[in-house]
């Protein structure tokens, strides 16, 4: 058994995941002088979703000035909406500059973690059989790390390559192939326009049409980069304007849903201008309110669907055969199947087995849906703080902004531990329950309850999204309410 050595009053920390959440937390720890930490990463490189999602055209739908750390601005983004390679490069360079890369243990999957009441420490178990003891556990695996592939009868019989977009098979040559694409989510509207020119035919199987609005993208010129470097406030002003627009969109999804009409009008205008085929246009009109499912941004999705080698099939899929995809109207021949079917967002922290006080399983605690006080703290799981946890996802703004508030919140608690005023804490159950009831009550009136989407689990509970503005989350996490926590007095960090 290996134990990270905590200095006097300085707790040792294990971070799970080396994406934006885990690396950002590590950078903030390093800057604050908490140097006894380790990052466990199951992959062969850092980057999280930006390492995994390498499909053609992969990019972010939040402008880069906001989809980046406020404490590490990049004055040289190549474009307003950055692509996957540039985002991954940014993460690598930022982590390198901060000196945290040597704290990342790659190819090391955390299989479980158990809290020891006798020592007040977490025992972290890895896939290579090692056990590491730490004072504080910070899972930062996010909500979008495990691809979801639907169980379709006959899927195992398909004769050709079949893969999820988040596990793109670059060894599969699509040139001249008949490609079946299942799903119409954010990844699909990015990669289909990229592969369409080279394939013989692409058949898109659409269960429900997405709202797609224009993407105000642009390439940054040399003068932009010079301006951002010489006058940093210009980039900061852009960041603030994007944040404000995101707050307005959030209002449209939560408390002022009449604003959703703006999204609908924008969508219908783009659809009418880009799709003149009435039959196809009818297929592409959603049957739910704007924002119930993720609003997507693209300038070339609709024009791609108009191409002669593209078909949109809305019939229900009934099975997969060795030669294609079977729907209610017949079999659609395919040489390759690509699943663009999203992630297991509501199955948070699975498949890790995490046990808290008295051996309580986190899976049991979350049996009726994941929940955490401010998205971070779970009763009976002391000194565990989740980054990008339950009910912290956003429908209209940057998750990086949310995570930064979580970093600062956790640092406040660690500072209390370092000062000897706290040692081993968990959130009081009555506080966590009250918070969860409030969040769920507010979500019941949001647009997200009006249809079925990845925001909701099978019971209909929304365990993913934050019910208010990002500004509200900022206000509620700015200062830790110490009375919300109980100190168990078990940790041996002094």
WOCOR-V554620 format. One record per backbone hydrogen bond with DSSP energy under -0.5 kcal/mol. CO is the residue of the C=O (numbers start at 1). NH is the residue of the N-H. Records with the same first field share a line. If there is no record, write none. Layout:
CO = NH, NH
This chain:
2 = 133
4 = 6
7 = 10
9 = 11
12 = 135, 136
13 = 15, 38
14 = 138
15 = 17, 40
16 = 140
18 = 47
19 = 23
20 = 24
21 = 25
22 = 26
23 = 27
24 = 28
25 = 29
26 = 30
27 = 31
28 = 32
29 = 33, 34
30 = 33
33 = 35
35 = 37
36 = 13
38 = 15, 40
39 = 41, 105
40 = 17
41 = 108
43 = 107
47 = 50
48 = 51, 52
49 = 53
52 = 54
55 = 58
58 = 84
63 = 66, 67
66 = 68
69 = 72
73 = 75
74 = 77
78 = 220
80 = 64, 82
82 = 60
83 = 87
84 = 88
85 = 89
86 = 90
87 = 91
88 = 92
89 = 93
90 = 94
91 = 95
92 = 96
93 = 97
94 = 98
95 = 99, 100, 101
96 = 99
100 = 103
101 = 104
103 = 39, 105
104 = 106
105 = 41, 108
109 = 111, 127
111 = 353
112 = 125
113 = 355
114 = 123
115 = 117
116 = 119, 120, 121
119 = 492
121 = 116
122 = 124, 134
123 = 114, 125
124 = 132
125 = 111, 112
126 = 129
130 = 126
131 = 2
132 = 124
133 = 4
134 = 122
136 = 14
137 = 385
138 = 16
139 = 387
140 = 22
145 = 147
146 = 344
147 = 149
150 = 152
152 = 155
153 = 320
154 = 157
155 = 158
161 = 337
163 = 339
164 = 167
165 = 168
168 = 170
169 = 172
171 = 173
172 = 174
174 = 177
177 = 179, 200, 201
178 = 335, 336
179 = 181, 203
180 = 182, 338
181 = 183, 205
182 = 340
185 = 189
187 = 190, 191
188 = 192
191 = 195
192 = 196
195 = 198, 199
198 = 176
201 = 179
202 = 204, 311
203 = 181, 205
204 = 206, 313
205 = 183, 207
210 = 212
211 = 296
213 = 298
214 = 216
215 = 217
218 = 80
221 = 224, 225
222 = 226
223 = 227
224 = 228
225 = 229
226 = 230
227 = 231
231 = 234, 235
232 = 235, 236
233 = 237
234 = 238
235 = 239
236 = 240
237 = 241
238 = 242
239 = 243
240 = 244
241 = 245
242 = 246
243 = 247
244 = 248
245 = 249
246 = 250
247 = 251
248 = 252
249 = 253
250 = 253, 254
251 = 256
253 = 447
256 = 259
257 = 260
258 = 261
259 = 262, 263
260 = 264
261 = 265
262 = 266
263 = 267
264 = 268
265 = 269
266 = 270
267 = 271
268 = 272
269 = 273
270 = 274
271 = 275
274 = 276
276 = 278
277 = 281
278 = 282
279 = 283
280 = 284
281 = 284
282 = 285
284 = 286
289 = 292
296 = 213
300 = 304
301 = 305
302 = 306
303 = 306
304 = 307
307 = 310
309 = 202
311 = 204, 313
312 = 314
313 = 206
316 = 328
319 = 326
321 = 324
322 = 159
323 = 334
324 = 321
325 = 332
326 = 318, 319
327 = 330
330 = 327
331 = 333
332 = 325
336 = 180
337 = 163
338 = 182, 340
339 = 165
340 = 185
342 = 148
343 = 345
344 = 347
346 = 348
347 = 350
349 = 352
352 = 354
353 = 113
354 = 362
355 = 115
356 = 359
357 = 360
360 = 356
361 = 365
362 = 366
364 = 367
366 = 369
372 = 375
373 = 376, 377
376 = 386
377 = 373
378 = 381
380 = 357
381 = 384
383 = 137
386 = 389
387 = 142
389 = 392
393 = 466
398 = 401, 402
399 = 403
400 = 404
401 = 405
402 = 406
403 = 407
404 = 408
405 = 409
406 = 410
407 = 411
408 = 412
409 = 413
410 = 414
411 = 415
412 = 416
413 = 417
414 = 418
415 = 419
416 = 421, 422
417 = 420
424 = 488, 489
425 = 383
426 = 486
428 = 432
429 = 433
430 = 434
431 = 435
432 = 436
433 = 437
434 = 438
435 = 439
436 = 440
437 = 441
438 = 442
439 = 443
440 = 444
442 = 445
443 = 446
446 = 449
447 = 450
448 = 451
453 = 456
455 = 463, 464
457 = 460
461 = 457, 463
463 = 391
464 = 392, 393
469 = 473
470 = 474
471 = 475
472 = 476
473 = 477
474 = 478
480 = 482
481 = 484
482 = 485
484 = 428
486 = 426, 488
493 = 9
